[in-house]
Amino acid sequence: MSQSDFVEARSFDYIPERERHGNVTGQFQLWFMINATLITLLTGAVGALYKLDLTSTLLAIVLGSVFGTLFQAFHGAQGPRMGLPQMIQSRVQFGSRGAVIPLAAATLCQFGFAVFYIQTGAQSLADVTRFAHPQTLQIGFGLAAMAVAIVGYRLVLRVERFASYATLINLVLLTIAAFTWLPLRALLSQHHFAVVAFLAQFGASATYQIAIAPIVSDYTRYLPGRTKGGAVSSAVFFGTLLSAVWLEFLGAALAAAFPSADLIVSIRDLGDRFGFGLGSATMIVAAVSCLIACAVTLYSGTVAVLSAAEAFRPIRSTAALRASTIACGGLLTVAAVVSMPADILNSFSAFLSLLSYFLIPWTAINLTDYYFVRRGAFSITDIMQPNGGIYGKWSAPGIISYLCGFVAMIPFFSTSLYTGAIATKLDGADIAFSIGLVSATAIYLFLMRRFDRAAEREIISRAPLNTLDASASPSGAEDAAIAAA
């Protein structure tokens, strides 16, 4: 394999069929690893914070995770069909420049999550190595994640393929340790149900899964176009659901057993009790998982940046452009981690929660348009034009629906930085996601009720179709279209 084949050159542009590769098994392993980090443990502890009994907490985790994962899974089917990264597809609903609104939120969220992955991964290594200079570990960890992101999709798949087996074994052993050392029977026999507490855990698990939606097609777009959408959606759904529910279950059990203890310390202690070096092995596996997740977020954050910039000026996607953008974003992220005091992380987590609210109306609008309004018929040629082509620079239905959906969520916001009036009455339970999804969907369907699907499909059918060779134009998609029945 030549260097040009090994280092990915694509970013925001279309992936021609000749460059497609991979299979749904690899996708399952990738998405399993996305949630297989220690950060996922914290999501499962929400029920315990509200004094919800363990049985009800586990039920809320399952229901919330299934609900949230459905959205990211439906996004997954868009990748091989359209060959485009996730967020640039928003140009159809928002216009080429209007899409900058959700793109900006996606960019900040992805680089923000990278901050946590670097911090958590470096801490896991420090726990094992007893290295006395945490900032050095953070810098090294960040540079390693940048290197993986720069090489791109192929290296991510290779790393996660081996890491997924180690992670699976680690989770099985931790589960055995939990059944052996934790008083699970006593915890499950306790009953303390409250609707608000149940909603809080349901909302946390659902939102955690919905937050992955903006990056799904960034990776599924490399699958061959003949790959069935149902198979892709299933791989994404069961991959992320399995790791999320599994780790949240462990987090819930540990939080119920040791309510005042730090979850990361608790999981390490659980491994140490099991013996055979499981505690140290857990920290090493956790570091690798964080490395993969960090590389993925840096990759997708960069794609979002370039997608936004390309709406204002044609850009040719090259390996050098990808590398330099990832390097700039990665170095800024590492600088933020190194300079950020430890006591600010909780506030920063709340800031990321607020940012994630910006993406909820977007996922509702994007999926509604894809599956119910345009039903999979899009012109790739026009999507890749900076002026938006038939979709325009600004699309009022998408922008209005987005803003209305976001405003409707504000009274339901629940973070340590801001809690809305209705969320306060619900004792802080976060159900904002459901309000945003329903309101944005309803408004978009109303505004698009007179959309002439047949007329647009006629325009798309007249667009010349070709292989979308990147050498054909700066955008990599000149004179091309895609239409679906």
Secondary structure, 3 states (H helix, E strand, C coil): CCHHHHCCCCCCCCCCHHHCCCCHHHHHHHHHHHCCCCHHHHHCCHHHHCCCCHHHHHHHHHHHHHHHHHHHHHHHCHHHHHCCCCHHHHHHHHCCCCCHHHHHHHHHHHHHHHHHHHHHHHHHHHHHHCCCCHHHHHHHHHHHHHHHHHHCHHHHHHHHHHHHHHHHHHHHHHHHHHHHHCCHHHHHHCCCCCHHHHHHHHHHHHHHHHCCHHHHHHHHCCCCCCCCHHHHHHHHHHHHHHHHHHHHHHHHHHHHHCCCCCHHHHHHHHHHHHCCCHHHHHHHHHHHHHHHHHHHHHHHHHHHHHHHHHCCCCCCCCHHHHHHHHHHHHHHHHHHHHHCCHHHHHHHHHHHHHHHHCCHHHHHHHHHHHHHHCCCCECHHHHCCCCCHHHCCCCHHHHHHHHHHHHHHHHHCECCCCECHHHHHCCCCCCHHHHHHHHHHHHHHHHCCCCCHHHHHHHHHHCCCCCCCHHHCCCCCCCCCECCC
